[in-house]
Every structure is written in structure tokens, then in C-alpha cells.
Amino acid sequence: MKSFGHPIAASGVRMVAELTKQVLGKAEGLQVKDAEAGFAHNLGGPYSVATVAIVLKP
């Protein structure tokens, strides 16, 4: 995420978007073979907000 500047809130959205590409087999150049699930967690905010995302292959 640091390579994208780590913008507030957009980092979490980017992680879920990347997971979705992996699971759908559309992560050109970075594709993990036979990806069926993706997991991400994001922590931050002034009140210690935590988010967990699980993306599964349809």
C-alpha cells in the first residue's frame, strides 16, 4: 500500500479490489495460481477502527 501513497480510507478499498481481482483470475502480471479466497485486514483511524475482508471465489 505504501507504493500507492497510503491514502486514508482508499487503502482498504484498494486491498479489497486487489483481492477480488485475484479471486476472479484477473490480476494480470501478479496472479496467484488457482486463488480461491483472499483475506485482508485494515487498522487505523483516530478511534482505532478495524476491518476484516474475506473474498471468496463465486
N, CA, C and O of each residue as an XYZ file, in Angstrom:
232
protein
N       0.815     -1.187      0.000
C       0.000      0.000      0.000
C       0.867      1.263      0.000
O       0.447      2.306     -0.501
N       2.056      1.168      0.554
C       2.921      2.346      0.577
C       3.275      2.821     -0.824
O       3.476      4.018     -1.034
N       3.353      1.912     -1.782
C       3.692      2.315     -3.146
C       2.576      3.136     -3.788
O       2.795      3.767     -4.822
N       1.392      3.136     -3.196
C       0.275      3.931     -3.706
C       0.020      5.163     -2.851
O      -1.011      5.816     -3.013
N       0.935      5.495     -1.942
C       0.807      6.696     -1.137
C      -0.001      6.512      0.136
O      -0.078      7.437      0.944
N      -0.602      5.357      0.340
C      -1.381      5.023      1.525
C      -2.409      6.104      1.886
O      -2.387      6.630      2.999
N      -3.313      6.440      0.949
C      -4.331      7.448      1.251
C      -5.349      6.909      2.258
O      -5.692      5.727      2.245
N      -5.815      7.787      3.116
C      -6.794      7.408      4.141
C      -8.034      6.815      3.466
O      -8.516      7.357      2.471
N      -8.540      5.728      3.991
C      -9.738      5.003      3.538
C      -9.539      4.303      2.200
O     -10.003      3.175      2.036
N      -8.875      4.920      1.252
C      -8.697      4.315     -0.062
C      -7.805      3.073      0.006
O      -7.907      2.201     -0.856
N      -6.943      2.978      1.001
C      -6.066      1.813      1.126
C      -6.873      0.541      1.332
O      -6.587     -0.482      0.711
N      -7.872      0.596      2.194
C      -8.722     -0.561      2.439
C      -9.511     -0.957      1.211
O      -9.660     -2.143      0.917
N     -10.013      0.026      0.496
C     -10.762     -0.239     -0.730
C      -9.836     -0.885     -1.759
O     -10.234     -1.820     -2.454
N      -8.623     -0.397     -1.856
C      -7.655     -0.958     -2.807
C      -7.341     -2.418     -2.474
O      -7.238     -3.246     -3.378
N      -7.187     -2.740     -1.194
C      -6.900     -4.117     -0.805
C      -8.024     -5.057     -1.235
O      -7.762     -6.139     -1.761
N      -9.266     -4.652     -1.015
C     -10.405     -5.486     -1.398
C     -10.483     -5.608     -2.919
O     -10.810     -6.676     -3.435
N     -10.188     -4.533     -3.636
C     -10.197     -4.581     -5.100
C      -9.135     -5.555     -5.609
O      -9.398     -6.325     -6.533
N      -7.945     -5.531     -5.020
C      -6.880     -6.444     -5.427
C      -7.246     -7.886     -5.103
O      -6.984     -8.783     -5.905
N      -7.843     -8.121     -3.946
C      -8.281     -9.477     -3.600
C      -9.301     -9.992     -4.602
O      -9.240    -11.144     -5.031
N     -10.232     -9.133     -4.969
C     -11.275     -9.519     -5.917
C     -10.664     -9.896     -7.260
O     -11.065    -10.890     -7.865
N      -9.696     -9.108     -7.733
C      -9.020     -9.435     -8.994
C      -8.339    -10.797     -8.910
O      -8.411    -11.584     -9.853
N      -7.684    -11.077     -7.796
C      -7.004    -12.355     -7.624
C      -7.988    -13.516     -7.690
O      -7.765    -14.491     -8.408
N      -9.068    -13.405     -6.943
C     -10.042    -14.497     -6.866
C     -10.745    -14.713     -8.214
O     -11.092    -15.843     -8.560
N     -10.951    -13.644     -8.961
C     -11.596    -13.762    -10.268
C     -10.616    -14.144    -11.380
O     -11.025    -14.388    -12.515
N      -9.316    -14.194    -11.047
C      -8.317    -14.570    -12.044
C      -7.973    -13.458    -13.009
O      -7.555    -13.726    -14.135
N      -8.140    -12.200    -12.587
C      -7.904    -11.057    -13.467
C      -6.763    -10.151    -13.001
O      -6.698     -8.990    -13.403
N      -5.875    -10.660    -12.169
C      -4.755     -9.862    -11.658
C      -3.551    -10.042    -12.575
O      -2.574    -10.696    -12.213
N      -3.632     -9.465    -13.745
C      -2.599     -9.625    -14.768
C      -1.213     -9.259    -14.240
O      -1.021     -8.191    -13.659
N      -0.266    -10.146    -14.446
C       1.106     -9.909    -14.026
C       1.378    -10.229    -12.571
O       2.534    -10.406    -12.186
N       0.343    -10.306    -11.756
C       0.505    -10.587    -10.327
C      -0.351    -11.764     -9.873
O      -0.472    -12.020     -8.675
N      -0.935    -12.469    -10.812
C      -1.914    -13.501    -10.489
C      -1.309    -14.655     -9.701
O      -0.263    -15.192    -10.067
N      -1.977    -15.027     -8.619
C      -1.642    -16.216     -7.850
C      -2.412    -17.375     -8.473
O      -3.628    -17.287     -8.646
N      -1.726    -18.447     -8.807
C      -2.357    -19.578     -9.476
C      -3.456    -20.196     -8.604
O      -3.241    -20.487     -7.428
N      -4.624    -20.389     -9.196
C      -5.765    -21.061     -8.560
C      -6.217    -20.402     -7.254
O      -6.601    -21.102     -6.318
N      -6.178    -19.097     -7.178
C      -6.636    -18.393     -5.970
C      -8.137    -18.610     -5.783
O      -8.918    -18.384     -6.708
N      -8.536    -19.042     -4.605
C      -9.943    -19.287     -4.308
C     -10.479    -18.391     -3.205
O     -11.691    -18.215     -3.081
N      -9.588    -17.825     -2.408
C     -10.014    -16.957     -1.312
C      -8.942    -15.910     -1.046
O      -7.758    -16.136     -1.294
N      -9.373    -14.769     -0.541
C      -8.451    -13.709     -0.161
C      -8.874    -13.110      1.165
O     -10.067    -12.969      1.434
N      -7.913    -12.759      1.988
C      -8.187    -12.201      3.300
C      -7.377    -10.916      3.473
O      -6.210    -10.864      3.082
N      -7.975     -9.894      4.047
C      -7.264     -8.640      4.298
C      -7.759     -8.045      5.608
O      -8.912     -8.234      5.995
N      -6.882     -7.332      6.273
C      -7.309     -6.572      7.452
C      -6.722     -5.171      7.338
O      -5.647     -4.971      6.773
N      -7.442     -4.226      7.879
C      -7.028     -2.833      7.809
C      -7.282     -2.206      9.170
O      -8.376     -2.331      9.720
N      -6.290     -1.543      9.706
C      -6.397     -0.888     11.007
C      -6.086      0.588     10.840
O      -5.253      0.961     10.014
N      -6.749      1.426     11.618
C      -6.419      2.840     11.553
C      -7.527      3.720     12.068
O      -8.493      3.259     12.676
N      -7.363      4.992     11.808
C      -8.345      5.975     12.247
C      -8.055      6.469     13.646
O      -7.335      5.824     14.409
N      -8.615      7.612     13.976
C      -8.369      8.183     15.299
C      -9.025      7.386     16.427
O      -8.691      7.581     17.595
N      -9.951      6.494     16.090
C     -10.648      5.709     17.109
C     -10.326      4.219     16.994
O     -11.098      3.383     17.464
N      -9.198      3.881     16.376
C      -8.747      2.503     16.213
C      -9.797      1.609     15.558
O     -10.259      0.636     16.154
N     -10.162      1.948     14.343
C     -11.127      1.186     13.570
C     -10.423     -0.024     12.957
O      -9.301      0.090     12.464
N     -11.085     -1.185     12.989
C     -10.535     -2.399     12.390
C     -11.554     -2.961     11.413
O     -12.752     -2.994     11.694
N     -11.057     -3.405     10.254
C     -11.917     -4.015      9.240
C     -11.261     -5.303      8.765
O     -10.050     -5.352      8.550
N     -12.067     -6.337      8.606
C     -11.590     -7.605      8.050
C     -12.428     -7.894      6.817
O     -13.656     -7.813      6.864
N     -11.771     -8.233      5.710
C     -12.468     -8.565      4.470
C     -12.082     -9.979      4.043
O     -10.911    -10.355      4.067
N     -13.093    -10.749      3.652
C     -12.875    -12.093      3.132
C     -13.561    -12.140      1.770
O     -14.762    -11.893      1.659
N     -12.787    -12.459      0.740
C     -13.320    -12.542     -0.619
C     -13.182    -13.995     -1.069
O     -12.089    -14.560     -1.049
N     -14.309    -14.593     -1.475
C     -14.323    -15.992     -1.898
C     -14.665    -16.099     -3.371
O     -15.375    -15.256     -3.919
N     -14.158    -17.139     -4.007
C     -14.448    -17.393     -5.417
C     -15.931    -17.756     -5.570
O     -16.446    -18.586     -4.821
N     -16.619    -17.134     -6.545
C     -18.040    -17.436     -6.716
C     -18.269    -18.857     -7.206
O     -19.414    -19.265     -7.400
